[in-house]
Amino acid sequence: MQPLQRFERLSRIFIDYKLGRTKGRIMPLRLWLEPTNTCNLKCPVCPQSTDVTTPRGFIDLELYRTIISEARSFIHDVNLSHRGESLFHPNICECVAYAHAAGIKTRIHTNGTILTPELSRGLIEAGLDFLSFSFDGFTREDYERSRVGAHYDETIDHIKTFLALKQRLNSQEPFTVIQLIQTDTKPYALMTGEKQAFLAHFRGLPLNKLYIKEPHNWGGLIPSETAHRLANNQPFSPCTFCWYALTILWDGTVVPCPQDFYGVLKIGDAKESSLADIWRNQPIVDLREHFVSHRIQGIKPCDQCDRLFRKTVLGIPTVNMKEFLLEHLVGYRFLKDVYRRQWPKTGK
């Protein structure tokens, strides 16, 4: 999909969102397609830490190919990650390569703990476009408290090995990010010093960005003060996911949003229906109408989701807006130039 075409579709989606059109006239631009919900860590900011009842599994390759084959006509990029550690899927490189061959940009979010040199090479050679390491802590103490079951030095070594291989192969892709969730209240000067010491691990390696992210409450599953804002008449903005994206769990369950961790708000099954039918069928149309009219009380997990109260511009949440627009309108190469200037000590 060419940038001009993506811009035209984004514009039409924006108009439908702003005007409250609910029929799903424009197919989504982004998918969350979960390879597996299996994970090896128990992190306090993730519902996986307490979930012992949800069945675990891996997406069937035939189902995956069917979804990608349909999505190639309208999807710009696919997040091959959601609730679990995607690298556990035994065919993850094949999944990346299949989407890449279909002209769909691929993104993976990983904790990095099982990333071997062989898997690193496989992902790069498969054509992965974007790789984000969820790290959550500049120091060993903070990291191992946030990523329970992981080891600070081992994970850093995995990331450095990946970046060194990317450099050795002279590969521009994947655009590589380390993401941290800001969960503490340390003094700014201390945080700045810890950040610089952390970044020193990657000096001379092609790390494209360090991203510090505010936590969210996973649709009310993780305690958060902001979960009560609706009752307190705080500014509300309809969820944008229902107009531009779909989330598909490993077993084919389709939900409107990746915040629906347990698939409570099921709007379809990819094993039984096409994405086009699911996108325009009554369950998601009804959900859009509830958002447009601000009637979400009693709709789980939406009525407890703190993402509905984010800062907005023209009604669009500002979180990640700049990166989202640049990705869709210009592409990752422009982002590489921006962040190489922003992080000269860690860029290639």
Secondary structure, DSSP 8 states (H G I E B T S, - for coil): --HHHHHHHHHHHHHHHHHT--S--S--SEEEE-SB---S---TTSGGGT--SS---B--HHHHHHHHHHHTTT-SEEE--SSS-GGGSTTHHHHHHHHHHTT-EEEEEE--TT--HHHHHHHHHHT--EEEEE---SSHHHHHHHSTT--HHHHHHHHHHHHHHHHHTT---SEEEEEEE------HHHHHHHHHHHHGGGTTS---EEEEE----GGGTS--GGGGTTTTT------SHHHHEEEE-TTSEEES-TT-TT--S--EETTTS-HHHHHHSHHHHHHHHHHHTT--TT-TTGGG-GGGGS-EETTEE-TTHHHHHHHHHT-HHHHHHHHHHH-TTT--
